Amino acid sequence: MSKLHQQIERYADLIIQVGVRIQSGQKLVINASLDSVDLVRVLVRKAYKAGAFSVKVNWVDDAISRARYELAPDEAFLEEPKWYAAEMMDLAEQGAAIISVVSSDPDLLKGIAKERITNHQKTYGKALSTYRQMMQSDKFSWCVVAAPSKAWASKVFPGSTEEEQYTSLWNAILRAVRCDLDDPVAAWEEHIANLNSRSQYLNSRKFKKLHYTAPGTDLTIELPKGHLWVAADSTNANGIPFVANLPTEEVFTAAQADGVSGYVSSTKPLSYGGNIIDNFKLTFENGSVVKAEAERGLETLEGLLDMDAGARRIGEVALVPFDSPISRSNILYYNTLFDENASNHLALGSAYAFNLEGGKELSQDELAKRGLNTSITHVDFMIGSADMNIDGITEDGSSEPIFRSGNWAF
């Protein structure tokens, strides 16, 4: 077995043992592209060996997705996929674990009319809103991972052969999730403990606001009373730990929905809706985006902001040091799963219920009354740089450095 295949085997073990931590008799769903078939086959075998009751794979294909956007009638993008939402809700209520393997071409929908993309995202967002609420309340275990595709690899590593691009992206993914090490599971246990120590300190400080300053950024974010900073690991409704993203380098919490003011500039491109949005700036008043600017992808950005009222507000506030391993790799992945772990980031859209004391047991209306944002979307965008400073402001108005020059100040 080659070194690459050995590391892919370790990766699959990590996903099954740490990502979703499959239990005996549990069902598993894998959402994946045909480009990731080799990894999915390994995942299926390892899941059954770990005791899975059944493994259902939902396949997607970039070429078929593109064909739909090009050729389907406009009315097709207004139909909610209620059958899919019902199936996913049924599986989630049974306590199934969900693995999503991302590998799509970042430019998949370049040139497609904005209305088609926006209508698709709205109909899927509405149909899956209850499912998303369950996910954001940790009712079941879920994990997002990646595998390379040729189109994605050519975007990240242009200028070499197709085989070299593909292998380079595999190696970059495996390093990012620590599967180049002899014992990735042990490495992740140590990593999770380190991230949790950061979240515990931030929780002890109970900051009322965060103030971000950097070139193109001067932003104040109020935090809701009873907010919780969390890190890599979560616990589902049955008390089983899981890790929602592999890789992850962040410590994050929720924003007060109406408490964001100032302006913030992106520092990495955002791949959204099969298009790239780059060099954009958002201006906030009373929590909502009142002005959006972008050098590339402004129409796509406006489509995102118009998804619903909550899409103009911040749901998640995440801290990632500039010297994180993914940042140090100097690789621009054009994929949020990786790029968000190289940079401080924010998310437009819904907040996570578990970022509030007692939030997992609250309804959407109750969460909104406590200050959390609700939306049918949740999209992370990157704002961190080596020049970013962040201060925590306490209830009495005193200030404490959290980040200096892009890295932790404590």
Sequence and secondary structure as in RCSB ss.txt:
>XXXX:A:sequence
MSKLHQQIERYADLIIQVGVRIQSGQKLVINASLDSVDLVRVLVRKAYKAGAFSVKVNWVDDAISRARYELAPDE
AFLEEPKWYAAEMMDLAEQGAAIISVVSSDPDLLKGIAKERITNHQKTYGKALSTYRQMMQSDKFSWCVVAAPSK
AWASKVFPGSTEEEQYTSLWNAILRAVRCDLDDPVAAWEEHIANLNSRSQYLNSRKFKKLHYTAPGTDLTIELPK
GHLWVAADSTNANGIPFVANLPTEEVFTAAQADGVSGYVSSTKPLSYGGNIIDNFKLTFENGSVVKAEAERGLET
LEGLLDMDAGARRIGEVALVPFDSPISRSNILYYNTLFDENASNHLALGSAYAFNLEGGKELSQDELAKRGLNTS
ITHVDFMIGSADMNIDGITEDGSSEPIFRSGNWAF
>XXXX:A:secstr
  HHHHHHHHHHHHIIIIIS   TT EEEEEEEGGGHHHHHHHHHHHHHTT SEEEEEEE HHHHHHHHHHS GG
GGGS  HHHHHHHHHHHHTT EEEEEE   TTTTTTS HHHHHHHHHHHHHHTHHHHHHHHTTSS EEEEE   H
HHHHHHSTTS HHHHHHHHHHHHHHHTTTTSS HHHHHHHHHHHHHHHHHHHHHH  SEEEEEETTEEEEEE  T
TB  B SEEE TTS EEESBSS   EEEE  TT EEEEEE SS EEETTEEEEEEEEEEETTEEEEEEEEE HHH
HHHHHTS GGGGSEEEEEE  TTSHHHHTT   SSHHHHGGGS EEEEE   GGGBTTGGGS HHHHHHTT    
S EEEEE   TT EEEEE TTS EEEEEETTEE  
